[in-house]
Amino acid sequence: MNTTAGTTPPGTRDEREAAQWVERMFAAIASKYDLLNHLLSLNIDRSWRAALVRRLSVIFSEPESKVLDLCCGTGDVMLDLEKEGKGSIFGADFCHPMLVAAQAKAARKQSGASLFEADALQLPIADHKLDAVSIAFGFRNLANYNSGLQELHRVLKPGGMLAILEFSQPPGLIMKTAYGFYSRIILPAIGSLVSGSPGAYKYLPDSIQKFPSARELVRMMNAAGFVNTRFELLTGGIAALHTGLAAGRV
Ligand SMILES: C[S@@+](CC[C@H](N)C(=O)[O-])C[C@H]1O[C@@H](n2cnc3c(N)ncnc32)[C@H](O)[C@@H]1O
C-alpha cells in the first residue's frame, strides 16, 4: 500500500479497512472525546479552532452562505462557526456515536445546524454547492488525501474556501523534541488511561508522524485545483491551518 495516499492504521491493508478502523476507533472514544481533547491539548485546541473560525468568518458573514464543517466530530467547530456567522451551517461525520454527541450538544445550545452522516470521500452533495468547508483534525484520518481534496473541490463553488486545521510537525528543534516526548510518552499514557482505548492514543502520534508536512499539503491542495493556498503554523507548528480557494478544474 502507498503510505502517502492516506492514513494507514495498524493491521489495515487497504483504504476500506483504514476507513473502518478509523470509524471504529472514534466510535470507541466518542463519549470521552471532548474531555480528552481539552485535557491533552491543555485547552490550546480551543485557540486553534478559534483561528479556523476567524479565517472563515468573512465568507460565513454572508446570510446566503452555506458552510460545511466536515469530520465535525462532537460539533465544536460547527457550533462556533454558527455563533459567528449568518449563513447556513452543516456538520458531517461518518462516525455515528460522534454525530449523536454533536446532535445532543447542538440541541443544548439551541443550534439550527443540520447534521448528516457521510464519508468525506463520497459526500452526498451536488457539485459546487458550498461557499466554504472546514475540516478540523479530520483530514489526517482520511484513507486517501488526494481523493479527499478532489471531493472537497467538487462540492465547493468556484472561489469557495477550504480550511484545513490539522496537527503538523514543529520545525524548530526544541519544540520538535519537547512535543515528540509529550506525544510519544505522556499523551498515549493519559489518553489510554482516560479513554480505556490504548490503540487510539498510539494511533494519534503515529498518524501525525506520517502526515504530509505543511508545505507538502500546500502542494497537494494546489494539485487538486485550489489557488491562493497558504498555511499558518500554530503553537510553534504543533498544528497548521491551511486555506485555499477552489478554482475551476485543473
Ligand atoms: C479528531 S476528530 C475531530 C472532530 C472535530 N472536527 C474536532 O475538531 O474536534 C476526527 C473526526 O473525523 C471523522 N472522520 C474521519 N474520517 C472520516 C471520513 N472519511 N468521513 C467522515 N468523517 C471522518 C471521525 O469520525 C472523527 O469524528
The ligand as a MOL file (V3000), in Angstrom:
LIG
                    3D

  0  0  0     0  0            999 V3000
M  V30 BEGIN CTAB
M  V30 COUNTS 27 29 0 0 0
M  V30 BEGIN ATOM
M  V30 1 C -10.1410 14.0470 15.6440 0
M  V30 2 S -11.8540 14.0700 15.2890 0 CHG=1
M  V30 3 C -12.1350 15.7970 15.0360 0
M  V30 4 C -13.5330 16.2220 15.3780 0
M  V30 5 C -13.7870 17.7130 15.3290 0
M  V30 6 N -13.6350 18.2460 13.9860 0
M  V30 7 C -12.9000 18.4510 16.2860 0
M  V30 8 O -12.2660 19.4290 15.8870 0
M  V30 9 O -12.8760 18.0740 17.4620 0 CHG=-1
M  V30 10 C -11.8920 13.4260 13.6550 0
M  V30 11 C -13.2900 13.1600 13.1590 0
M  V30 12 O -13.1920 12.8620 11.7700 0
M  V30 13 C -14.1280 11.8430 11.4700 0
M  V30 14 N -13.7150 11.2070 10.2170 0
M  V30 15 C -12.5350 10.5930 9.9610 0
M  V30 16 N -12.5190 10.1230 8.7050 0
M  V30 17 C -13.7150 10.4600 8.1440 0
M  V30 18 C -14.2930 10.2570 6.8670 0
M  V30 19 N -13.6550 9.5900 5.9010 0
M  V30 20 N -15.5170 10.7520 6.6360 0
M  V30 21 C -16.1990 11.4040 7.6050 0
M  V30 22 N -15.7160 11.6110 8.8490 0
M  V30 23 C -14.4730 11.1440 9.1150 0
M  V30 24 C -14.0790 10.9280 12.6810 0
M  V30 25 O -15.2110 10.1070 12.7760 0
M  V30 26 C -13.9520 11.9500 13.8180 0
M  V30 27 O -15.2060 12.3200 14.3290 0
M  V30 END ATOM
M  V30 BEGIN BOND
M  V30 1 1 1 2
M  V30 2 1 2 3
M  V30 3 1 2 10
M  V30 4 1 3 4
M  V30 5 1 4 5
M  V30 6 1 5 6
M  V30 7 1 5 7
M  V30 8 2 7 8
M  V30 9 1 7 9
M  V30 10 1 10 11
M  V30 11 1 11 12
M  V30 12 1 11 26
M  V30 13 1 12 13
M  V30 14 1 13 14
M  V30 15 1 13 24
M  V30 16 1 14 15
M  V30 17 1 14 23
M  V30 18 2 15 16
M  V30 19 1 16 17
M  V30 20 1 17 18
M  V30 21 2 17 23
M  V30 22 1 18 19
M  V30 23 2 18 20
M  V30 24 1 20 21
M  V30 25 2 21 22
M  V30 26 1 22 23
M  V30 27 1 24 25
M  V30 28 1 24 26
M  V30 29 1 26 27
M  V30 END BOND
M  V30 END CTAB
M  END
